Amino acid sequence: MKTIIRKAESTDCKAILNLIKELAVFEKESESVSLNVSDIQNHGFGIKPLFECLVAEVNKQVIGMALYYQRYSTWKGPTFHLEDLIVSGKYKGNGIGTKLYSAFIQKSYEAGVERIEWNVLDWNSPAVNFYNNSGARVLKDWRTVQMHRYEMKKYLDSLQN
């Protein structure tokens, strides 16, 4: 199976969204995706992109992606955060995820970042094992903290009282 790894183009937005939705189903969060194709177009391919994306293509069809963005560590300096690495279910087990992962690491290294990081669900043992075997460290003493727009508003409103 010939796989091409390339930088995503604006014409890939629909495929990117489909992969995001597929991941959401896998993670048992299918109702959580609120993005649409226009959001991906505007946020990733507009005047000031908020993310970059590599895609995996087989027979001119996008079947995987690695979506990432820049961050800055106060200890290490420039970093990249890998938001999601996704391979469509029927293509898993063919080494495509490894190719995307390797391309992301190569891109990060060439960009001169000091660290790359990402999150992995603790119940996704194949992914945890893959990352451990690649030499990455899966940290057990840090917790991901999130605040969505609703919670931000609620917090800010509480400051007014």
Residue, then its C-alpha position, 0 to 999 in steps of 0.5 A: m500500500k503506497t502511502i504519501i505523507r504531505k502537508a495538508e491543503s485547504t482542499d483537505c478540510k472535509a477529509i480532516l473533519n471526517l477524520i476528527k469525527e471518526l476519532a470522536v466516535f472511537e473516543k466515545e465522544s461523538e456528540s462533542v465535535s462542533l467544528n465544521v468544514s468552514d472552521i477548519q478552513n478558517h483556522g488552519f488555512g486562513i490568514k493566520p493559521l492556528f494549526e498545521c496538519l500533515v495528511a496520509e494519502v492512499n490512492k489520492q484519498v486522505i486516510g490519516m492526519a497529524l494535527y499540531y500547533q506551536r506552543y512555548s515552554t517556559w522551561k524549554g522554549p519552542t514546542f509543538h503540541l500534537e493535538d491528534l494523530i488519526v488513521s481511519g479504522k480500516y487502514k489501521g495496522n498498516g504502518i500509516g500511523t507510524k509514518l505520520y508520527s515519524a513525519f511529525i517528529q521529523k518536521s518538529y526536529e527540523a523546525g528546531v523545537e525543543r520538545i513535542e508533546w501530546n495527550v493519550l487516553d489512559w485506556n488506549s493501551p495500544a497507543v500508550n504502548f506505541y509511544n512508550n516503545s518509540g522512546a517517548r515518556v508517558l507522564k503519569d503525574w500530570r493531569t490535563v485541565q480544560m475549560h470550555r467556553y461555557e465554563m470561561k463565561k461562568y468564571l468571568d461572570s463570577l468575578q463580576n459579583 
